[in-house]
């Protein structure tokens, strides 16, 4: 494959900056929506008379996804990295049910149809706004690590402690996974009520877990709020053409350092300026 052809398909399937790229990106989002719609309709009684038509449409859509997957693999410069990437694995799992129609011996592959719902994640690839927003999280690695470590510590320690206290007396805590399920439900404040502690020590421990869980969820809520505000309403990393001052408000029209008029279009497209970057 020559370089010109590679660049054409790269724009059409990856960057989506050109006319064909934008068209094909929107086209694939429509196909993903139709594919999930077919998956839902196939399980509804009202659509049983059209089951064959839905199956044909399903095969056509999966065929298009398979062709797209092969082309993206061919134009990839690092094929192994593409195959084992998160979205690459999702793409492969999505098209696996297509091979169930080729041979009855591969009918078990239809079980992979459940991965159809993961196609929604593929739409991230076709949304520059979503990609930019997700990249914003890299500035908050420390805060996210604090949340993850706190959450898992509470889950593990709380589960083991509840199992030790309630396991012999309460069937709801008969195993560590049961205790872990209760701990996660409690921390997230869902509170199904399917399992509750019955001992005094268990209730005291549950109270402690509740308060620690609220603190952990509050940390994550604060991080998400900060990321959202910074990305959409915070300062942008855009250098003034006159004084090269880099930090400007998202809606600024003039440089706060020298008063020079800013390029508002470039400013709107610039990434937000993190105070620690």
NORQUILIN-V139321 format. One record per backbone hydrogen bond with DSSP energy under -1.0 kcal/mol. CO is the residue of the C=O (numbers start at 1). NH is the residue of the N-H. If there is no record, write none. Layout:
# NORQUILIN-V139321
CO/NH + CO/NH
This chain:
# NORQUILIN-V139321
2/6 + 3/7 + 4/8 + 5/9 + 6/10 + 7/11 + 8/12 + 9/13 + 10/14 + 10/15 + 11/16 + 18/22 + 19/23 + 20/24 + 21/25 + 22/26 + 23/27 + 24/28 + 25/29 + 26/30 + 27/31 + 28/32 + 29/33 + 30/34 + 31/35 + 32/36 + 33/37 + 34/38 + 35/39 + 36/40 + 37/41 + 38/42 + 40/43 + 41/44 + 44/47 + 45/48 + 47/50 + 48/51 + 50/54 + 51/55 + 52/56 + 53/57 + 54/58 + 55/59 + 56/60 + 57/61 + 58/62 + 59/63 + 60/64 + 61/65 + 62/66 + 63/67 + 64/68 + 65/69 + 66/70 + 67/71 + 68/72 + 69/73 + 70/74 + 71/75 + 78/82 + 79/83 + 80/84 + 85/89 + 86/90 + 87/91 + 88/92 + 89/93 + 90/94 + 91/95 + 95/98 + 96/99 + 97/100 + 98/101 + 99/103 + 103/106 + 104/107 + 106/109 + 107/110 + 108/111 + 109/112 + 110/113 + 111/114 + 112/115 + 113/116 + 114/117 + 115/118 + 116/119 + 117/120 + 118/121 + 119/122 + 121/124 + 122/125 + 124/127 + 127/131 + 128/132 + 129/133 + 130/134 + 131/135 + 134/137 + 135/138 + 136/139 + 137/140 + 140/144 + 141/145 + 142/146 + 143/147 + 144/148 + 145/149 + 146/150 + 147/151 + 148/152 + 149/153 + 150/154 + 151/155 + 152/156 + 153/157 + 154/158 + 155/159 + 156/160 + 157/161 + 158/162 + 159/163 + 160/164 + 161/165 + 162/166 + 163/167 + 166/169 + 166/170 + 170/173 + 171/174 + 175/179 + 176/180 + 177/181 + 178/182 + 179/183 + 180/184 + 181/185 + 182/186 + 183/187 + 184/188 + 185/190 + 185/191 + 186/189 + 199/203 + 200/204 + 201/205 + 202/206 + 203/207 + 204/208 + 205/209 + 206/210 + 207/211 + 208/212 + 209/213 + 210/214 + 211/215 + 212/216 + 213/217 + 214/218 + 215/219 + 216/220 + 217/221 + 218/222 + 219/223 + 220/224 + 221/225 + 222/226 + 223/227 + 224/228 + 225/229 + 226/230 + 227/231 + 228/232 + 229/233 + 230/234 + 235/273 + 236/238 + 236/248 + 240/244 + 245/240 + 246/238 + 248/236 + 249/252 + 253/262 + 255/259 + 260/255 + 262/264 + 263/267 + 264/268 + 265/269 + 271/237 + 274/277
